[in-house]
Amino acid sequence: MKRNVTLFAVTAMSVVVFFGGCNPERTLQPTADNQKDAIVDSTSTGSLISNQYIVVFKSEGGIQNNSKKVTTLVNSIITEYAIPEKSIGVIFESALQGFSAKIDANTAGLLAKDPRVESIEQDRVISIEPIEIEADKTALNSVPTIQAQTPQPPWGVTRIGGSSSGIGKTVWIIDSGVDINSPYLNIDSRSINILDQKQNANDEDGHGKYVVIIIAGKKNDYNSVVGVAEGAKVVAVKVFSKGKGNFTTITAGVDYITSIGNAKTGDVVNISIGSNNPVPFVDPYTSYALEKSIKAAASKGIKIVIAAGQPKDFSNGQLAKNYIPSKVNGTNIYTVAAIDTDSKLAPWSNYGSDPCDFAAPGDGIDVGIRDSKGKPKLIRGTSFAAPHVAGILLLGQITNDGYVNKGGSRIPIAYRVGATTIDFNGKQPSNQTVNNGQSATFMSNPKNASVFQWQIANGTSWQNLKNGGVYNGVSTPILTISNSSGMNGYKYRINAKYNNHSSSTWTPSNPAILTVNSVPANQAPSIEWQKSFGGSGNDIATSVQSTSDGGYIVAGYTNSIDGNVTGNHGGEDCWVLKLNSNGSIQWEKTFGGSGVDRAQSIKQTSDGGYVMAGFTESNDGNVTGNHGQGDYWVVKLNSSGDILWQKSMGGSGNDGAGSIQQTNDGGYIVAGISASNNGDVTINHGNTDYWVVKLNSSGTIQWQKSLGGSSEEQEYNSVQQTNDGGYIVAGASSSSDGDVTGNHGGFDYWIVKLNSSGNIQWQNSLGGNGYDFASSIQQTSDGGYIVAGSSELNNGDITGNHGYTDYWVVKLNSSGTIQWQKSLGGSGYDGAFYIQQTSDGTFVVAGTVNSIDGDVTRNQGDSDSWIVKLTPSGTIIWQKSIGGSSFDAAYTLQQNNNGGYIVGGISGSNNGDVTGNHGGFDFWIVKLKFP
């Protein structure tokens, strides 16, 4: 049979049919204001194509990469099912084996049951929005009217490590084609229009031709831009015509690359088709055929780069794993989210560390488009983030230079191995203060600039201190001054001069002031401000977090009915405070019923609201659905502290949550302890177990797991989603059976690594034969974990105990094996409650001490809050005791953007460092700063 490559027309929308497939759970995300002032790309999935299907054969019988056998099988199928030959569209014979055909639903259903068929799916329209340029076309074609500029890599190329020669490398562009006659591209003769199998792969829609410039644009005077892999060979695989394509065309494009196109190991394929649903927030779709073809190509050593996508209206991004092709994951497959010019995740970009491997520049992108006055027309979209990564992969290996975070995801920012390292922390030119020996990083706005020169001047005049105005030869929008010994005690003006595209005039940015202190790097921070909040009862702060507006959210519990506390429902209530950057109350809310209600953890969520978790004994007031005794209580608040929904979870025993986090799918992970064996709890190993619950975005249980043995497990503030989409949980166990092995006696730290479904991947018991309780765990930048809590004695895994209980800090590798451990404290009772890795790779730990010896140099009476900074190997850099003559404890801590810390806990003092106590214990919130 002659191979027929005629592709079908598109039709109206209906419901997706995918035989043997499943629909992921719906995920609701908030919307944001549309981004209007840029040229944006948009790819969306539209209607199903009536009576058009893609059939995939099982990979057996020697048909792989065997055109004759695939054709024979197709002939057999169409004969058996009386399918007219003219109904056959494309035969796939390399990346996958199968065909597309115009058949009715009844025939499709019969084929789905055929033992030779692995899957059959209904084809669907993919639409790509043309990039419309509001420019004078005459001017665009009149190069002499625009002043020639020295070609420069745009900011996005610079941000990921700069441009280098791509000669000898090959990139395949699955898109709307390219500018096939461009003198600024090396076009390969294998370029093809998949829709008609001709070599006319010219871009009629204005999408692919801009994608490829970012990857492989050559030096030229007109565009004044250079691609990441300058001059690489470009093979255009056109799968769209007049903005329309479908799963068949894209799958055929991948198949062409691996068969007739003969792509080689090390070649790179760019697929900037970040599709979204035709109707927002409905069940995401999939394409088994497309996913299988991409994975098959990747298995041949071809590197596949895929845009994460964004909503068509550029509202808040969604999870990339819910869409095709961005969901495809595996070796040699790279899904790319977008960052903006501040190196923050673009708010409209799809995201999720599963499957997003990297983030790259996707906003303010210059591809050489000019208006009639020579002014750049900048473009925006994840379609233009992906090609930055494609260029890096053409040049060699990829690494990261910082991270972006959203919804529990931590996505590395792409950077080219071998490029000049740039220490970049996303700061715009602004005043900075550092200690001698520390680093300062500045960035100038790169949107309208070409060449940069950094100036450093002492005093009021611009005295160029380094190399005639170019600091250490730097010609990028980023400047890092490191290890600035000898600069101490001075103020410096930092300025970036830049040459814009339309003029040779050198324009300065707004200068910033760098103040370098002579303070040694190991000096502890000082108190910037401290506030006591509460009433005449006891008020216990258990959780604090910096908020996106520069303020803070604090949660805990109270039995006060006066002072700062209003609206108590009886007994103990959850109490939440929203503070501004100076620690003043913006609003406060009490939540609960007539029983005991305690908030143990609060986090800001991606919609600007908050989620709180803790414990409730109530079944009135704000609380409904209590199962008996104590339940987990999870409450979703809006940005003003109003309840959006609340859920009681547990059984007839005592159950209480200690920690909650929003997950990268928009849901939540909650951990605590449970003594129940009914209600929502399906198993109990004896006494109390860890109970880990995965919720969707509406608070509905997706899965729940009880972990432990026949003795007692205790869990505190210690659950976190990990980079692989699983979870790490820490607490304490006295069991030596069930899920627990290796107990040393008494209570041990018990660390459990779960996969994304809540199944145990590994567990480890750490400690000695005394009482050792882990209170906090965090995944570290090297993929391992840092754990803190309290320990006693000096045996088993523990060395260096100072007497009674110490802070015990343990560094684990990614498999849970101890890399190092440190006991911190003195001869009294000392215990850590919270630990965090800081931006410089060190660790800061908070808790309480009543020692005045050993590592502790100051105590104002009873117990103080004690903050300790450790090197990456656990050596003390500095330590600071804060408090008064009564009991004070730090239960939670977070580093601020300016390098200081916000500390939350309790104080019964009204002297020393503490003022304003209302009686009993108060929330005590302390802002620490460096000079």
C-alpha positions, 0 to 999 in steps of 0.5 A, a space after each residue: 500500500 502506498 503510504 498516505 500522508 494526507 492529513 484530515 481537516 478539523 471540526 467541532 468540539 466534543 468530549 474527549 475519547 481515549 480508550 484505555 486512558 484516564 483523566 487526572 483530577 480537576 485542579 482549580 487555580 485562582 486567576 490573576 490580572 491579564 498581562 497586556 503590554 507585550 506580544 504574547 504567544 498562545 497555544 491551546 487545545 480545541 475541539 475533538 475531530 469527528 471520527 478521526 482517531 490515532 491507533 497505536 500498535 503494541 511494540 511486538 512482533 519485530 515491527 519496531 523501525 520496520 516500515 514493511 512490517 508496519 505497512 503489512 499490519 496496517 493493510 491487515 487491519 484495514 482489510 479486517 475492519 473494512 476501512 477504506 484505504 483513502 481513510 488512512 491518514 499517516 502511518 507511524 513507523 519509527 517513534 511509534 508504530 500505528 496509523 491515523 484514520 477517518 473511522 466511525 466510533 463503532 469501528 474505533 471501539 472494535 479496534 480498541 479490543 483488538 489484541 494487536 492494538 495498544 491504544 486508540 484515541 480521538 484526535 483533537 485540534 491544536 491551535 497556535 496563535 499567530 504572533 501579531 506585530 504592530 509595526 510598520 512593515 515598510 520599516 521592517 524591510 528598510 534596514 538602512 533606516 535603522 542604525 546598525 548595532 553591534 550584535 548582542 545576545 538579548 538578556 534572556 540569552 545572557 541570563 542563561 550563560 550567554 551565546 556560543 557557536 552552534 556550528 556542527 549542531 542540529 536543532 529540530 523545530 516542531 512548530 509553525 515552520 521558520 523563516 525558510 529564506 532568512 540569511 540569519 539561519 542555517 536552514 537544513 534541507 531536511 526541513 519539511 511541511 508535515 501537512 503536505 510532505 513538501 519542503 515548504 516549511 515557511 512560517 505563515 503564522 509567525 511563531 516558529 520563526 521567533 522560537 528559532 532565533 532564540 536558539 540559533 540566530 546568527 550575528 547580523 546588523 538588522 536583528 542585533 540579536 544572537 541566539 544561544 547556539 549561534 549558527 546551529 543547523 536548523 531543521 524545520 518540521 512544520 505541523 501547523 497551517 494557518 494556526 491549526 494542527 492536531 495530535 496527528 500532525 505533531 506525532 507525525 512530526 516526531 516520527 519524521 525526525 526519528 525515521 526519514 529525518 534521521 536525527 542523531 544522538 545529541 540532536 535537540 528537538 524544540 516543541 514550543 507547544 504548551 497546550 491548555 484545555 479548551 475550557 479552563 479548569 475542566 479535566 485535562 486531556 492527554 494523548 498516549 500516541 504523542 507521549 509515546 512518540 516523544 519518549 521513543 525519540 528521547 530513548 534514542 539519545 535525542 534531547 526533547 525540549 517542551 514548553 510548559 505552557 500558559 493559559 490562553 488569557 495569561 492568567 495564573 499558570 496551571 500545573 504542567 503535568 496536567 497537559 500534553 505535551 508538557 506532562 511528558 517526563 523521562 530521560 532526555 526530556 526537558 519541560 521548561 517554565 518561564 521566568 521574568 526579568 527579575 528571575 522570578 517565575 512568571 505568574 502566567 507560566 505553567 509550573 510544577 517540579 514534576 515535570 518541569 525540569 528547568 525555568 528559563 527567560 520567557 518575558 521581555 524577549 527580544 528576537 529582533 522585531 522592531 517598529 518603525 522607529 527601531 524600538 524593540 517589540 518584545 515577546 512573552 510566553 513559555 514558547 520562548 522560554 523552552 528554546 533557551 534550554 534547547 540552545 544550552 543542550 545543543 552547546 553541552 551540559 545544563 546546570 542551574 543558577 538559582 531556583 524559582 518556587 511556586 505551590 511547593 515546587 522548586 524549579 532550577 533556573 537553567 544555566 550553561 555549564 562552562 559559561 562564566 558563573 553569575 551569582 544572581 539573586 534577582 535584585 534590581 539596582 537597589 541599596 544594599 548593605 553587606 558585611 566585609 567578606 560577603 557578596 553583593 549582587 546588582 542587576 540592571 533592567 535589561 529590557 531595552 539594553 544592549 551593552 552594559 558597563 558597570 561603574 563603581 564610584 566612592 563619594 559623589 563623583 563617578 570615579 571609575 575604580 576598575 578597568 576604565 568603567 567596566 568592572 572586572 570586564 563585566 558586560 552583562 546586566 548582572 554584577 556581583 562583588 564578592 569577598 570585598 575585603 579592603 572595602 569595609 567601612 565605605 559606601 559605593 555608588 553602583 551604576 550600570 550604563 547601557 547602550 539601547 538598541 536605537 541609539 548609541 547614547 550611553 544611558 545610566 541606570 539609577 545608581 544604588 548605594 553599596 555600604 560595606 561594613 567592617 563587621 566580621 561575618 560571624 557577628 550575630 544579628 541584632 533585634 530590629 523590633 520585637 512585639 508581644 501579642 495576646 491577652 491576660 491568658 496564655 497565647 502560644 505562637 507556633 508558626 510564622 511565615 513571611 508573606 508576599 506583601 512584605 509582612 508576616 502571618 502568625 498562627 497559634 492558640 489562645 485562651 485570652 479574651 482581652 488585650 489583642 484577642 477578640 472573638 474567643 469561642 470558649 476554651 482555647 481557640 486558634 489565633 491568627 495574626 496578619 502583621 505588616 513589615 513593621 510588626 503592626 497588626 493588620 488583622 487578627 482572627 480567632 477560630 474554633 468552638 467551645 472546646 480546645 482548638 489549636 493551630 500548629 501550622 500556617 502557610 500562605 497559599 498561591 492565591 494569596 490566602 492561607 491554609 492552617 492546620 492543627 487540632 480541634 475538640 469542638 463541634 460548634 462555632 467554626 468547627 463542623 464534622 468532628 469525629 470524636 475527641 480530637 480531630 485534625 482541623 484544616 482551615 482555608 482562609 482568604 487574604 483577609 482571614 475569612 474562612 473559605 472552607 474547613 475540614 475536620 478529619 480523623 476518627 473516634 480517638 485523639 488525632 492532631 495535625 502538626 504541619 501543613 504545606 501546599 503541594 505543587 498540584 494546588 492541594 495540601 499535605 498534612 501530617 500529625 498523629 492519630 490514635 484512631 482506627 475508624 472514620 477517615 483513618 483506615 489502620 492503626 499500628 498501635 497507640 499513636 501513629 504518624 498520620 499523613 493525609 493528602 488533600 486536593 485544593 478543596 480539602 477532600 482527602 485523596 489518600 491517607 496513610 498511617 505509619 508506625 509500629 505497636 508502640 508510640 509515634 509522635 509527630 511535630 512540625 515536620 512534613 515537606 514535599 520533596 523535589 521528586 514529588 514525594 514527601 519527607 516526614 520527621 518526628 519520633 518513634 518508640 516502636 521497633 516493629 510495623 513500619 519502624 526498624 532500627 530503634 536504639 531504645 526509648 524514642 528515636 528520631 524517625 524519618 520517613 520518605 514517602 513517594 507521591 502516593 504516600 508509600 514508604 520509600 525508606 525510613 531511618 531511626 536516629 538516636 541513642 537509648 534515651 529520648 530523642 524527638 525530631 521537631 523539624 525537617 527540610 530538604 536541602 539544596 543537595 537533595 539531602 535533608 537537615 533535621 533538628 530536635 532534641 536529644 539526651 545521652 551520648 550513645 548510638 548515633 549521638 556524640 557531643 551531648 553537653 548534659 540533659 537535653 541538647 539541640 541535635 542537628 543531623 544532616 542526611 543524604 538523599 537516602 537518609 544516611 547520616 552525613 554529620 550530626 551535632 549536639 548544641 547547648 549546655 548543661 541544662 535543658 535545651 531543645 530545637 524546634 525549627 531548622 531552615 537552610 538559608 540562602 547562602 547554603 548554611 543552616 539556622 536553627 531555633 529553639 529554647 535553652 536554659 543553659 548558660 555554659 557550653 555553646 550558650 554564652 548568654 541567658 537572661 533567666 529561666 529559658 531563652 529563645 536561642 538562634 544558632 547559625 551553622 556552616 554547611 558542615 555543622 560548625 557554629 558561625 554565630 549564636 544568639 540568646 534572646 528573652 527575659 527572666 521568665 520562660 521564652 522559646 522560639 518555635 518557628 523561624 524564617 529567613 527574610 529576603 534581606 537576609 535577616 530573620 523573623 522569629 516566632 514563639 512565646 514569652 512569659 517575660 516583660 524585661 530583658 529583650 521583651 516588652 509589652 507582655 499582656 500577662 501569662 504567655 504571649 505570642 512573641 515575634 522578633 525581627 532580627 537584622 544584620 548591621 
